[in-house]
Amino acid sequence: MSNEIVNRIANSSLITIDLADYAPKQSIAVLDIKEFLFEGIFLKEKEFRTALKEFDFSIYKNKTVALNCSADAIVPMWAFMLLTSYLNNSATEIYFGTKEEVFQKIFSDNIDAIDATEFENKKVIVKGCGQVPLTEAPYIAITKKLQTIVSSLMFGEACSAVPVFKKK
């Protein structure tokens, strides 16, 4: 009888996905349109256009920008279009939403961009804990992405996986 210890997990055909690998790496800058509103509550077109012309948009150079309005104000759609036209000259990406909403959107886009063919008919474990705190959204996105392709989908670690889906 052999006394050799065999690591069956290392020798298994399981593929582990760490969702943190798909988290946005870029920092997200926030631009609140409230800063351009008259008294922070409503838009005066002439003053708004002047403020945009005088604003230094270079601070958003090569950045991802979360464009939003934190004030309870009615802002016409063209105002966001105009602001975006200024940001287009410096920002790399522009989204509408809070910093967290934009983070989740980019995260979801990164998961959607995964080439799922490498997981076809494979046993996949989605890592359950790591260095990056995750919301439910990436777990939902990866499940939607892989369920029709993998032979089985699990959550956790190879030593203690929770079955999520198994192809019949």
DSSP file (Angstrom, degrees, kcal/mol; ACC not computed):
  #  RESIDUE AA STRUCTURE BP1 BP2  ACC     N-H-->O    O-->H-N    N-H-->O    O-->H-N    TCO  KAPPA ALPHA  PHI   PSI    X-CA   Y-CA   Z-CA
    1    1 A M              0   0    0      0, 0.0     2,-0.3     0, 0.0     0, 0.0   0.000 360.0 360.0 360.0 134.2    0.0    0.0    0.0
    2    2 A S        -     0   0    0      1,-0.1     0, 0.0     2,-0.1     0, 0.0  -0.597 360.0-158.4 -85.1 139.8    1.3    3.4   -1.0
    3    3 A N        +     0   0    0     -2,-0.3     2,-0.2     2,-0.1    -1,-0.1   0.273  51.7 128.9 -95.9   9.7    1.6    6.2    1.6
    4    4 A E        -     0   0    0      1,-0.1     2,-0.5     2,-0.0    -2,-0.1  -0.463  56.8-135.1 -70.6 132.5    1.6    8.8   -1.1
    5    5 A I        -     0   0    0     -2,-0.2     2,-0.5     2,-0.0    -1,-0.1  -0.777  18.8-156.0 -89.2 127.0   -0.9   11.6   -0.6
    6    6 A V        -     0   0    0     -2,-0.5     2,-1.3     4,-0.0     3,-0.1  -0.904  11.3-143.7-108.8 126.5   -2.8   12.4   -3.7
    7    7 A N     >  -     0   0    0     -2,-0.5     4,-1.5     1,-0.2     5,-0.1  -0.728  20.4-179.8 -87.3  94.2   -4.4   15.8   -4.2
    8    8 A R  T  4 S+     0   0    0     -2,-1.3     4,-0.4     1,-0.2    -1,-0.2   0.796  78.1  57.3 -68.3 -27.8   -7.5   14.8   -6.0
    9    9 A I  T >4 S+     0   0    0      1,-0.2     3,-1.1     2,-0.2     5,-0.3   0.940 106.5  47.6 -68.0 -45.8   -8.7   18.4   -6.3
   10   10 A A  T 34 S+     0   0    0      1,-0.3    -1,-0.2     3,-0.1    -2,-0.2   0.829 115.0  47.5 -63.5 -31.1   -5.6   19.5   -8.1
   11   11 A N  T 3< S+     0   0    0     -4,-1.5    -1,-0.3     2,-0.0    -2,-0.2   0.453  93.9 102.2 -89.5  -0.9   -5.9   16.6  -10.4
   12   12 A S  S <  S-     0   0    0     -3,-1.1    -3,-0.1    -4,-0.4    -5,-0.0  -0.264  80.0-120.1 -80.0 169.6   -9.6   17.1  -11.1
   13   13 A S        +     0   0    0      2,-0.1   110,-0.5    -2,-0.0     2,-0.1   0.196  67.4 132.8 -93.3  15.8  -11.0   18.7  -14.3
   14   14 A L  E     -a  123   0A   0     -5,-0.3     2,-0.5   108,-0.1   110,-0.2  -0.426  44.8-152.1 -69.7 139.7  -12.7   21.5  -12.3
   15   15 A I  E     -a  124   0A   0    108,-2.6   110,-3.1    -2,-0.1     2,-0.5  -0.965   8.5-151.7-112.4 127.5  -12.2   25.1  -13.5
   16   16 A T  E     -a  125   0A   0     -2,-0.5     2,-0.5   108,-0.2   110,-0.2  -0.856   5.3-161.7-102.8 131.4  -12.3   27.8  -10.9
   17   17 A I  E     -a  126   0A   0    108,-3.1   110,-3.2    -2,-0.5     2,-0.7  -0.950   4.0-159.0-110.4 126.1  -13.4   31.3  -11.8
   18   18 A D    >   -     0   0    0     -2,-0.5     3,-2.2   108,-0.2     4,-0.3  -0.909   5.0-158.2-102.6 108.4  -12.5   34.2   -9.5
   19   19 A L  G >  S+     0   0    0     -2,-0.7     3,-2.0   108,-0.3     4,-0.3   0.757  86.8  73.5 -60.1 -24.5  -15.0   37.0  -10.3
   20   20 A A  G >  S+     0   0    0      1,-0.3     3,-1.1     2,-0.2    -1,-0.3   0.785  84.7  67.9 -59.9 -25.6  -12.6   39.5   -8.8
   21   21 A D  G <  S+     0   0    0     -3,-2.2    -1,-0.3     1,-0.2    -2,-0.2   0.741 102.5  45.7 -64.0 -21.6  -10.5   39.0  -12.0
   22   22 A Y  G <  S+     0   0    0     -3,-2.0    -1,-0.2    -4,-0.3    -2,-0.2   0.386  84.7 116.6-104.0   1.4  -13.3   40.7  -13.9
   23   23 A A  S <  S-     0   0    0     -3,-1.1    81,-0.1    -4,-0.3    80,-0.0  -0.412  82.5 -88.2 -66.9 146.0  -13.8   43.6  -11.5
   24   24 A P        -     0   0    0      0, 0.0    -1,-0.1     0, 0.0    -2,-0.1  -0.312  36.0-166.5 -57.2 134.3  -13.1   47.0  -13.1
   25   25 A K        +     0   0    0     -3,-0.1     2,-0.1     2,-0.1    -2,-0.1   0.728  61.9  86.2 -92.5 -26.9   -9.4   47.9  -12.7
   26   26 A Q  S    S-     0   0    0      1,-0.1     2,-0.2    37,-0.0    37,-0.1  -0.403  82.7-114.3 -77.6 150.9   -9.8   51.6  -13.6
   27   27 A S        -     0   0    0     -2,-0.1    37,-1.0     1,-0.0     2,-0.6  -0.542  26.6-134.7 -79.3 152.8  -10.7   54.2  -11.1
   28   28 A I  E     -d   64   0B   0     -2,-0.2     2,-0.3    35,-0.1    37,-0.2  -0.942  13.2-156.2-114.9 119.8  -14.1   55.9  -11.6
   29   29 A A  E     -d   65   0B   0     35,-3.0    37,-3.4    -2,-0.6     2,-0.5  -0.706  13.0-137.5 -91.9 145.7  -14.4   59.6  -11.4
   30   30 A V  E     -d   66   0B   0     -2,-0.3     2,-0.5    35,-0.2    37,-0.2  -0.881  15.6-171.9-107.8 133.3  -17.7   61.2  -10.5
   31   31 A L  E     -d   67   0B   0     35,-2.6    37,-2.1    -2,-0.5     2,-0.7  -0.959  10.2-160.2-123.3 112.0  -19.1   64.3  -12.2
   32   32 A D  E >   -d   68   0B   0     -2,-0.5     3,-1.9    35,-0.2    37,-0.2  -0.817  11.4-153.2 -96.0 116.6  -22.2   65.6  -10.5
   33   33 A I  G >  S+     0   0    0     35,-3.4     3,-2.1    -2,-0.7     4,-0.3   0.705  87.7  81.7 -62.1 -18.3  -24.3   67.9  -12.7
   34   34 A K  G >  S+     0   0    0     34,-0.3     3,-1.6     1,-0.3    -1,-0.3   0.841  79.9  65.9 -53.9 -34.7  -25.6   69.5   -9.6
   35   35 A E  G <  S+     0   0    0     -3,-1.9    -1,-0.3     1,-0.3    -2,-0.2   0.693 102.8  47.1 -63.5 -18.2  -22.4   71.5   -9.5
   36   36 A F  G <  S+     0   0    0     -3,-2.1    -1,-0.3    -4,-0.2     2,-0.2   0.377  92.2 101.3-104.1   2.3  -23.5   73.3  -12.7
   37   37 A L  S X  S-     0   0    0     -3,-1.6     3,-1.8    -4,-0.3     2,-0.4  -0.594  85.9 -98.0 -89.2 149.7  -27.1   74.0  -11.6
   38   38 A F  B >> S-F   42   0C   0      4,-2.8     3,-2.2     1,-0.3     4,-1.6  -0.528 108.5 -12.5 -66.5 121.7  -28.3   77.4  -10.4
   39   39 A E  T 34 S-     0   0    0     -2,-0.4    -1,-0.3     1,-0.3     4,-0.1   0.715 119.3 -77.9  52.8  22.8  -28.2   77.2   -6.6
   40   40 A G  T <4 S+     0   0    0     -3,-1.8    -1,-0.3    -6,-0.2    -2,-0.2   0.592 125.1  77.5  70.6  10.6  -27.8   73.5   -7.1
   41   41 A I  T <4 S+     0   0    0     -3,-2.2    33,-0.4     1,-0.3     2,-0.3   0.669  91.0  20.8-127.6 -23.8  -31.4   73.0   -7.8
   42   42 A F  B  <  -F   38   0C   0     -4,-1.6    -4,-2.8    31,-0.1     2,-0.5  -0.993  69.3-112.5-149.0 159.7  -32.4   74.0  -11.3
   43   43 A L        -     0   0    0     31,-0.5     2,-0.6    -2,-0.3    -6,-0.1  -0.751  16.2-168.6 -96.8 128.7  -30.7   74.6  -14.7
   44   44 A K     >  -     0   0    0     -2,-0.5     4,-2.9     1,-0.2     5,-0.2  -0.974  19.9-145.5-109.4 116.6  -30.5   78.0  -16.3
   45   45 A E  H  > S+     0   0    0     -2,-0.6     4,-2.8     1,-0.2     5,-0.2   0.881  92.6  46.6 -55.1 -49.1  -29.4   77.4  -19.9
   46   46 A K  H  > S+     0   0    0      1,-0.2     4,-2.1     2,-0.2    -1,-0.2   0.936 117.5  42.8 -61.4 -47.5  -27.1   80.4  -20.4
   47   47 A E  H  > S+     0   0    0      2,-0.2     4,-2.6     1,-0.2    -1,-0.2   0.869 113.4  53.8 -65.9 -36.9  -25.3   80.0  -17.1
   48   48 A F  H  X S+     0   0    0     -4,-2.9     4,-2.2     2,-0.2    -2,-0.2   0.942 109.9  46.0 -62.5 -48.9  -25.1   76.3  -17.6
   49   49 A R  H  X S+     0   0    0     -4,-2.8     4,-2.1    -5,-0.2    -2,-0.2   0.895 113.5  49.8 -62.8 -40.0  -23.4   76.6  -21.0
   50   50 A T  H  X S+     0   0    0     -4,-2.1     4,-1.9    -5,-0.2    -1,-0.2   0.924 109.5  51.0 -64.0 -44.8  -21.1   79.3  -19.7
   51   51 A A  H  X S+     0   0    0     -4,-2.6     4,-1.1     1,-0.2    -2,-0.2   0.891 110.2  49.7 -61.4 -40.0  -20.1   77.1  -16.7
   52   52 A L  H  < S+     0   0    0     -4,-2.2     3,-0.3     1,-0.2    -1,-0.2   0.903 109.1  51.7 -66.4 -40.2  -19.3   74.2  -19.0
   53   53 A K  H  < S+     0   0    0     -4,-2.1    -1,-0.2     1,-0.2    -2,-0.2   0.858 114.7  43.3 -63.1 -34.7  -17.2   76.4  -21.3
   54   54 A E  H  < S+     0   0    0     -4,-1.9    -1,-0.2    -5,-0.1    -2,-0.2   0.620  92.6 102.4 -87.2 -13.8  -15.2   77.6  -18.3
   55   55 A F  S  < S-     0   0    0     -4,-1.1     2,-1.1    -3,-0.3     3,-0.1  -0.460  73.9-127.0 -75.9 141.6  -14.8   74.2  -16.6
   56   56 A D    >   +     0   0    0      1,-0.2     3,-1.0    -2,-0.2    -1,-0.1  -0.742  29.6 175.9 -90.0  95.3  -11.5   72.3  -16.9
   57   57 A F  G >   +     0   0    0     -2,-1.1     3,-2.1     1,-0.2    -1,-0.2   0.540  61.2  90.6 -77.5  -6.3  -12.5   68.9  -18.2
   58   58 A S  G >   +     0   0    0      1,-0.3     3,-1.9     2,-0.2    -1,-0.2   0.714  69.6  75.1 -64.1 -18.0   -8.9   67.8  -18.5
   59   59 A I  G <  S+     0   0    0     -3,-1.0    -1,-0.3     1,-0.3    -2,-0.1   0.681  94.5  52.7 -66.2 -14.4   -9.1   66.5  -15.0
   60   60 A Y  G X  S+     0   0    0     -3,-2.1     3,-1.9    -4,-0.1    32,-0.3   0.240  79.1 143.5-101.8  11.8  -11.1   63.6  -16.5
   61   61 A K  T <  S-     0   0    0     -3,-1.9    30,-0.2     1,-0.3     3,-0.1  -0.309  79.1  -6.1 -57.3 127.7   -8.4   62.8  -19.1
   62   62 A N  T 3  S+     0   0    0     28,-2.7     2,-0.3     1,-0.2    -1,-0.3   0.777 110.0 123.3  57.7  31.7   -8.2   59.1  -19.7
   63   63 A K    <   -     0   0    0     -3,-1.9    29,-2.1    27,-0.2    30,-1.3  -0.834  66.7-118.0-119.0 158.3  -10.7   58.3  -16.9
   64   64 A T  E     -de  28  93B   0    -37,-1.0   -35,-3.0    -2,-0.3     2,-0.5  -0.830  37.0-152.4 -88.9 131.5  -14.0   56.5  -16.6
   65   65 A V  E     -de  29  94B   0     28,-2.7    30,-2.7    -2,-0.5     2,-0.8  -0.917  15.3-154.7-116.9 131.1  -16.6   59.0  -15.6
   66   66 A A  E     -de  30  95B   0    -37,-3.4   -35,-2.6    -2,-0.5     2,-0.5  -0.904  20.3-161.8 -97.8 109.4  -19.8   58.4  -13.6
   67   67 A L  E     +de  31  96B   0     28,-3.4    30,-2.4    -2,-0.8     2,-0.3  -0.816  27.1 137.5 -96.5 126.7  -22.1   61.2  -14.6
   68   68 A N  E     -d   32   0B   0    -37,-2.1   -35,-3.4    -2,-0.5     2,-0.4  -0.911  48.7-122.0-153.5-179.9  -25.1   61.9  -12.3
   69   69 A C        -     0   0    0     -2,-0.3     4,-0.1   -37,-0.2   -37,-0.1  -0.929  16.2-177.3-135.1 110.7  -27.2   64.4  -10.5
   70   70 A S        +     0   0    0     -2,-0.4     2,-0.2     2,-0.1    -1,-0.1   0.600  60.9  89.7 -83.4 -11.1  -27.4   64.1   -6.7
   71   71 A A  S    S-     0   0    0      1,-0.1     2,-2.0     2,-0.0   -30,-0.1  -0.538  87.5-117.5 -84.8 152.2  -29.9   67.0   -6.4
   72   72 A D  S    S+     0   0    0     -2,-0.2     2,-0.3     2,-0.1    -1,-0.1  -0.570  71.8 133.0 -84.3  74.0  -33.6   66.5   -6.6
   73   73 A A        -     0   0    0     -2,-2.0     2,-0.8    -4,-0.1   -31,-0.1  -0.893  64.1-118.1-128.5 153.2  -33.8   68.6   -9.7
   74   74 A I        -     0   0    0    -33,-0.4   -31,-0.5    -2,-0.3    -2,-0.1  -0.842  36.9-176.8 -91.4 114.5  -35.4   68.3  -13.1
   75   75 A V        -     0   0    0     -2,-0.8     5,-0.1   -33,-0.1   -33,-0.0  -0.956  24.6-123.6-116.1 124.1  -32.6   68.3  -15.6
   76   76 A P    >>  -     0   0    0      0, 0.0     3,-1.4     0, 0.0     4,-0.8  -0.327  21.1-120.1 -65.9 149.0  -33.4   68.3  -19.3
   77   77 A M  H >> S+     0   0    0      1,-0.3     4,-1.8     2,-0.2     3,-0.6   0.840 110.4  64.2 -58.4 -35.7  -31.9   65.4  -21.3
   78   78 A W  H 3> S+     0   0    0      1,-0.2     4,-2.9     2,-0.2    -1,-0.3   0.799  93.4  63.4 -61.8 -26.0  -30.0   67.8  -23.5
   79   79 A A  H <> S+     0   0    0     -3,-1.4     4,-2.4     2,-0.2    -1,-0.2   0.904 104.4  45.4 -65.0 -40.5  -28.0   68.9  -20.5
   80   80 A F  H <X S+     0   0    0     -4,-0.8     4,-2.4    -3,-0.6    -1,-0.2   0.876 113.0  51.5 -68.8 -36.4  -26.6   65.4  -20.1
   81   81 A M  H  X S+     0   0    0     -4,-1.8     4,-2.1     2,-0.2    -2,-0.2   0.931 111.3  47.0 -63.3 -44.8  -25.9   65.3  -23.8
   82   82 A L  H  X S+     0   0    0     -4,-2.9     4,-1.4     2,-0.2    -2,-0.2   0.923 112.6  48.7 -64.0 -44.8  -24.1   68.6  -23.7
   83   83 A L  H  X S+     0   0    0     -4,-2.4     4,-2.2     1,-0.2     3,-0.2   0.901 110.8  51.5 -61.7 -40.9  -22.0   67.6  -20.7
   84   84 A T  H  X S+     0   0    0     -4,-2.4     4,-2.5     1,-0.2    -1,-0.2   0.876 103.2  58.8 -63.5 -37.5  -21.2   64.3  -22.4
   85   85 A S  H  < S+     0   0    0     -4,-2.1     4,-0.4     1,-0.2    -1,-0.2   0.856 109.3  44.6 -62.9 -32.9  -20.0   66.2  -25.5
   86   86 A Y  H >< S+     0   0    0     -4,-1.4     3,-1.0    -3,-0.2    -1,-0.2   0.899 113.5  49.5 -73.2 -42.4  -17.5   68.1  -23.4
   87   87 A L  H >X S+     0   0    0     -4,-2.2     4,-2.7     1,-0.2     3,-2.4   0.820  95.0  73.8 -66.7 -30.6  -16.4   64.9  -21.6
   88   88 A N  T 3< S+     0   0    0     -4,-2.5    -1,-0.2     1,-0.3    -2,-0.2   0.763  89.3  61.0 -55.3 -26.2  -15.9   63.1  -24.9
   89   89 A N  T <4 S+     0   0    0     -3,-1.0    -1,-0.3    -4,-0.4    -2,-0.2   0.608 124.8  10.8 -78.6 -11.4  -12.8   65.1  -25.5
   90   90 A S  T <4 S+     0   0    0     -3,-2.4   -28,-2.7    -4,-0.2   -27,-0.2   0.651 104.6  82.7-134.1 -42.9  -11.0   63.8  -22.4
   91   91 A A     <  -     0   0    0     -4,-2.7   -27,-0.2   -30,-0.2   -30,-0.1  -0.355  57.7-149.2 -72.4 149.2  -12.8   60.8  -20.7
   92   92 A T  S    S+     0   0    0    -29,-2.1     2,-0.3     1,-0.3   -28,-0.2   0.833  84.3  12.2 -83.9 -35.0  -12.2   57.3  -21.9
   93   93 A E  E     -e   64   0B   0    -30,-1.3   -28,-2.7     2,-0.0     2,-0.4  -0.996  64.9-163.2-142.0 145.2  -15.7   56.1  -20.9
   94   94 A I  E     +e   65   0B   0     -2,-0.3     2,-0.3   -30,-0.2   -28,-0.2  -0.994  14.2 170.7-132.9 127.3  -18.8   57.9  -19.7
   95   95 A Y  E     -e   66   0B   0    -30,-2.7   -28,-3.4    -2,-0.4     2,-0.5  -0.920  31.6-122.0-129.5 156.0  -21.7   56.3  -17.9
   96   96 A F  E    S+e   67   0B   0     -2,-0.3     2,-0.2   -30,-0.2   -28,-0.2  -0.871  70.1  57.4 -96.2 132.6  -24.8   57.7  -16.2
   97   97 A G  S    S-     0   0    0    -30,-2.4    -2,-0.1    -2,-0.5     2,-0.0  -0.778  87.1 -52.0 142.7 176.6  -25.1   56.6  -12.6
   98   98 A T     >  -     0   0    0     -2,-0.2     4,-2.5     1,-0.1     5,-0.2  -0.274  60.0 -99.7 -73.8 169.9  -23.5   56.7   -9.2
   99   99 A K  H  > S+     0   0    0      1,-0.2     4,-2.4     2,-0.2     5,-0.1   0.916 126.0  47.7 -57.7 -44.0  -19.9   55.5   -8.8
  100  100 A E  H  > S+     0   0    0      2,-0.2     4,-2.5     1,-0.2    -1,-0.2   0.897 110.8  50.7 -66.3 -41.1  -21.2   52.1   -7.5
  101  101 A E  H  > S+     0   0    0      2,-0.2     4,-2.1     1,-0.2    -2,-0.2   0.906 112.3  46.9 -63.4 -41.1  -23.8   51.7  -10.3
  102  102 A V  H  X S+     0   0    0     -4,-2.5     4,-2.7     2,-0.2     5,-0.3   0.903 110.0  53.5 -67.4 -41.4  -21.1   52.4  -12.9
  103  103 A F  H  X S+     0   0    0     -4,-2.4     4,-2.5    -5,-0.2    -2,-0.2   0.938 111.3  46.1 -55.9 -47.9  -18.7   50.0  -11.2
  104  104 A Q  H  X S+     0   0    0     -4,-2.5     4,-2.6     2,-0.2    -2,-0.2   0.866 111.2  52.6 -65.1 -37.0  -21.4   47.3  -11.4
  105  105 A K  H  X S+     0   0    0     -4,-2.1     4,-2.5     2,-0.2    -2,-0.2   0.934 112.2  44.0 -64.4 -46.9  -22.2   48.1  -15.0
  106  106 A I  H  X S+     0   0    0     -4,-2.7     4,-2.6     2,-0.2    -2,-0.2   0.909 112.8  53.1 -64.7 -41.4  -18.5   47.8  -16.1
  107  107 A F  H  X S+     0   0    0     -4,-2.5     4,-2.0    -5,-0.3    -2,-0.2   0.935 110.9  46.5 -56.8 -48.7  -18.3   44.6  -14.0
  108  108 A S  H  X S+     0   0    0     -4,-2.6     4,-2.6     1,-0.2    -2,-0.2   0.894 111.0  52.0 -62.4 -41.8  -21.3   43.2  -15.8
  109  109 A D  H  X S+     0   0    0     -4,-2.5     4,-1.5     1,-0.2    -1,-0.2   0.898 108.1  52.2 -61.4 -40.8  -19.9   44.2  -19.2
  110  110 A N  H  < S+     0   0    0     -4,-2.6     4,-0.3     1,-0.2    -1,-0.2   0.892 111.1  46.6 -63.3 -39.9  -16.6   42.5  -18.3
  111  111 A I  H >< S+     0   0    0     -4,-2.0     3,-1.5     1,-0.2    -2,-0.2   0.907 109.6  53.9 -68.6 -41.4  -18.4   39.2  -17.5
  112  112 A D  H 3< S+     0   0    0     -4,-2.6    -1,-0.2     1,-0.3    -2,-0.2   0.811 103.7  58.4 -60.6 -29.3  -20.5   39.5  -20.6
  113  113 A A  T 3< S+     0   0    0     -4,-1.5    -1,-0.3    -5,-0.2    -2,-0.2   0.530  78.3 118.2 -80.5  -6.1  -17.3   39.8  -22.6
  114  114 A I  S <  S-     0   0    0     -3,-1.5     2,-1.2    -4,-0.3     3,-0.1  -0.387  71.6-125.5 -62.1 133.8  -16.0   36.4  -21.4
  115  115 A D    >   -     0   0    0      1,-0.2     3,-1.1    -2,-0.1     4,-0.1  -0.716  27.9-171.2 -80.0  99.3  -15.4   33.9  -24.1
  116  116 A A  G >   +     0   0    0     -2,-1.2     3,-1.9     1,-0.2     4,-0.2   0.584  65.7  87.4 -73.5 -10.2  -17.6   31.1  -22.7
  117  117 A T  G >  S+     0   0    0      1,-0.3     3,-1.4     2,-0.2    -1,-0.2   0.812  79.5  63.7 -62.0 -28.2  -16.5   28.5  -25.2
  118  118 A E  G <  S+     0   0    0     -3,-1.1    -1,-0.3     1,-0.3    -2,-0.1   0.671 103.8  49.0 -68.8 -13.8  -13.5   27.6  -23.0
  119  119 A F  G X  S+     0   0    0     -3,-1.9     3,-2.1    -4,-0.1    32,-0.3   0.344  79.0 138.4-103.6   4.4  -16.0   26.4  -20.4
  120  120 A E  T <  S-     0   0    0     -3,-1.4    30,-0.2     1,-0.3     3,-0.1  -0.305  83.4  -9.9 -59.6 125.1  -18.1   24.3  -22.7
  121  121 A N  T 3  S+     0   0    0     28,-2.8    -1,-0.3     1,-0.2     2,-0.2   0.740 108.2 129.2  57.6  27.9  -19.1   21.0  -21.1
  122  122 A K    <   -     0   0    0     -3,-2.1    29,-2.1    27,-0.1    30,-1.5  -0.688  66.5-112.4-106.4 162.2  -16.7   21.7  -18.2
  123  123 A K  E     -ab  14 152A   0   -110,-0.5  -108,-2.6    -2,-0.2     2,-0.4  -0.866  41.8-169.1 -93.5 119.6  -17.3   21.6  -14.4
  124  124 A V  E     -ab  15 153A   0     28,-2.8    30,-2.7    -2,-0.6     2,-0.5  -0.925  16.2-164.3-121.2 134.5  -17.0   25.2  -13.2
  125  125 A I  E     -ab  16 154A   0   -110,-3.1  -108,-3.1    -2,-0.4     2,-0.7  -0.969  13.1-147.5-113.9 127.6  -16.7   26.6   -9.7
  126  126 A V  E     -ab  17 155A   0     28,-3.2    30,-2.5    -2,-0.5  -108,-0.2  -0.859  31.9-114.9 -93.8 117.4  -17.3   30.2   -9.1
  127  127 A K  E     - b   0 156A   0   -110,-3.2  -108,-0.3    -2,-0.7    30,-0.2  -0.218  23.5-157.0 -56.5 135.5  -15.1   31.3   -6.2
  128  128 A G        +     0   0    0     28,-0.5     2,-0.3     1,-0.1    -1,-0.1   0.682  67.2  26.9 -93.6 -19.7  -17.1   32.3   -3.2
  129  129 A C        +     0   0    0     27,-0.2     2,-0.3     4,-0.1    -1,-0.1  -0.991  65.6 132.5-144.3 152.2  -14.7   34.5   -1.3
  130  130 A G        -     0   0    0     -2,-0.3     4,-0.1     2,-0.1  -112,-0.0  -0.910  64.0 -66.3-171.1-163.9  -11.8   36.7   -2.1
  131  131 A Q  S    S+     0   0    0     -2,-0.3    -1,-0.0     2,-0.1    -2,-0.0   0.761 108.0  68.8 -79.4 -27.2  -10.1   40.0   -1.6
  132  132 A V  S    S-     0   0    0     -3,-0.0     2,-0.3  -109,-0.0    -2,-0.1  -0.839  84.2-128.7 -98.8 122.5  -12.7   42.1   -3.5
  133  133 A P        -     0   0    0      0, 0.0     2,-0.3     0, 0.0    -2,-0.1  -0.540  32.9-162.8 -69.2 128.8  -16.1   42.5   -1.8
  134  134 A L        -     0   0    0     -2,-0.3     2,-0.1    -4,-0.1    -4,-0.0  -0.850  12.7-141.9-117.2 148.8  -18.8   41.5   -4.4
  135  135 A T     >  -     0   0    0     -2,-0.3     4,-0.5     1,-0.0    -1,-0.0  -0.310  40.2 -95.3 -90.2-176.0  -22.5   42.1   -4.6
  136  136 A E  H  > S+     0   0    0      1,-0.2     4,-2.1     2,-0.1     3,-0.5   0.779 108.9  81.4 -70.7 -27.2  -25.0   39.6   -5.9
  137  137 A A  H  > S+     0   0    0      1,-0.2     4,-2.6     2,-0.2    -1,-0.2   0.862  89.8  46.9 -53.7 -48.2  -24.9   41.1   -9.5
  138  138 A P  H  > S+     0   0    0      0, 0.0     4,-2.5     0, 0.0    -1,-0.2   0.861 111.5  52.6 -66.0 -31.6  -21.7   39.5  -10.7
  139  139 A Y  H  X S+     0   0    0     -4,-0.5     4,-1.7    -3,-0.5    -2,-0.2   0.889 111.2  46.8 -68.2 -38.1  -22.8   36.1   -9.5
  140  140 A I  H  X S+     0   0    0     -4,-2.1     4,-2.4     2,-0.2     5,-0.2   0.927 112.9  50.1 -65.7 -44.7  -26.1   36.5  -11.3
  141  141 A A  H  X S+     0   0    0     -4,-2.6     4,-2.1     1,-0.2    -2,-0.2   0.905 111.4  46.7 -62.5 -43.6  -24.3   37.6  -14.5
  142  142 A I  H  X S+     0   0    0     -4,-2.5     4,-2.3     2,-0.2     5,-0.2   0.864 111.5  52.1 -69.8 -34.0  -21.8   34.7  -14.5
  143  143 A T  H  X S+     0   0    0     -4,-1.7     4,-2.3    -5,-0.2    -2,-0.2   0.935 111.3  46.5 -65.2 -45.8  -24.7   32.2  -13.9
  144  144 A K  H  < S+     0   0    0     -4,-2.4     4,-0.4     1,-0.2    -2,-0.2   0.894 114.8  49.0 -60.7 -39.7  -26.6   33.6  -16.8
  145  145 A K  H  < S+     0   0    0     -4,-2.1    -2,-0.2    -5,-0.2    -1,-0.2   0.889 122.6  28.0 -68.2 -41.4  -23.5   33.5  -19.0
  146  146 A L  H >X S+     0   0    0     -4,-2.3     4,-2.5     1,-0.1     3,-2.2   0.705  92.9  87.5 -99.9 -21.6  -22.4   29.9  -18.2
  147  147 A Q  T 3< S+     0   0    0     -4,-2.3    -1,-0.1     1,-0.3    -3,-0.1   0.830  93.3  46.0 -55.3 -38.4  -25.5   27.9  -17.3
  148  148 A T  T 34 S+     0   0    0     -4,-0.4    -1,-0.3    -5,-0.2    -2,-0.1   0.571 120.7  39.9 -80.4  -6.5  -26.3   26.9  -20.9
  149  149 A I  T <4 S+     0   0    0     -3,-2.2   -28,-2.8   -29,-0.1    -2,-0.2   0.798  97.9  74.2-110.7 -40.9  -22.7   26.0  -21.7
  150  150 A V     <  -     0   0    0     -4,-2.5   -27,-0.2   -30,-0.2     3,-0.1  -0.280  68.0-136.5 -78.5 161.1  -21.2   24.2  -18.7
  151  151 A S  S    S+     0   0    0    -29,-2.1    16,-3.3     1,-0.3     2,-0.3   0.808  91.8   2.4 -83.1 -31.9  -21.8   20.6  -17.6
  152  152 A S  E     -bC 123 166A   0    -30,-1.5   -28,-2.8    14,-0.2     2,-0.4  -0.985  62.7-156.8-153.1 148.3  -22.0   21.8  -14.0
  153  153 A L  E     +bC 124 165A   0     12,-2.9    11,-2.8    -2,-0.3    12,-2.1  -0.988  18.8 175.9-127.0 130.3  -21.8   25.1  -12.2
  154  154 A M  E     -bC 125 163A   0    -30,-2.7   -28,-3.2    -2,-0.4     2,-0.4  -0.871  21.1-137.3-132.1 163.2  -20.9   25.3   -8.5
  155  155 A F  E     +bC 126 162A   0      7,-2.3     7,-3.3    -2,-0.3     2,-0.4  -0.959  65.3  20.0-120.6 138.9  -20.2   28.0   -5.9
  156  156 A G  E    S-b  127   0A   0    -30,-2.5   -28,-0.5    -2,-0.4     2,-0.3  -0.910  99.0 -30.7 119.4-135.5  -17.4   28.1   -3.4
  157  157 A E    >   -     0   0    0      3,-0.5     3,-1.4    -2,-0.4    -2,-0.1  -0.844  56.6-106.7-123.5 160.0  -14.1   26.2   -3.3
  158  158 A A  T 3  S+     0   0    0     -2,-0.3     3,-0.5     1,-0.3    -1,-0.1   0.824 120.2  52.6 -57.8 -31.8  -13.3   22.8   -4.8
  159  159 A C  T 3  S+     0   0    0      1,-0.2    -1,-0.3    -3,-0.0    -3,-0.0   0.660 127.5  18.3 -79.9 -15.6  -13.1   21.3   -1.3
  160  160 A S  S <  S+     0   0    0     -3,-1.4    -3,-0.5     2,-0.0    -1,-0.2  -0.317  82.1 166.9-152.9  61.6  -16.6   22.6   -0.3
  161  161 A A        -     0   0    0     -3,-0.5    -5,-0.2    -5,-0.2    -3,-0.1  -0.549  28.5-141.8 -85.8 144.4  -18.6   23.5   -3.4
  162  162 A V  E     -C  155   0A   0     -7,-3.3    -7,-2.3    -2,-0.2     2,-0.1  -0.921  25.9-124.0-101.5 119.7  -22.3   24.2   -3.4
  163  163 A P  E     +C  154   0A   0      0, 0.0    -9,-0.2     0, 0.0     3,-0.1  -0.423  36.8 167.1 -65.1 134.8  -24.0   22.8   -6.6
  164  164 A V  E     +     0   0A   0    -11,-2.8     2,-0.3     1,-0.4   -10,-0.2   0.712  65.0   0.9-112.2 -44.1  -25.9   25.4   -8.5
  165  165 A F  E     -C  153   0A   0    -12,-2.1   -12,-2.9     2,-0.0    -1,-0.4  -0.996  53.5-173.7-151.0 141.3  -26.6   23.7  -11.8
  166  166 A K  E     -C  152   0A   0     -2,-0.3   -14,-0.2   -14,-0.2     2,-0.1  -0.978  29.3-122.6-139.5 127.0  -26.0   20.3  -13.4
  167  167 A K              0   0    0    -16,-3.3   -16,-0.0    -2,-0.4   -19,-0.0  -0.431 360.0 360.0 -66.9 135.8  -26.7   19.5  -17.1
  168  168 A K              0   0    0     -2,-0.1    -1,-0.1     0, 0.0   -17,-0.0   0.428 360.0 360.0 -96.7 360.0  -29.1   16.5  -17.3
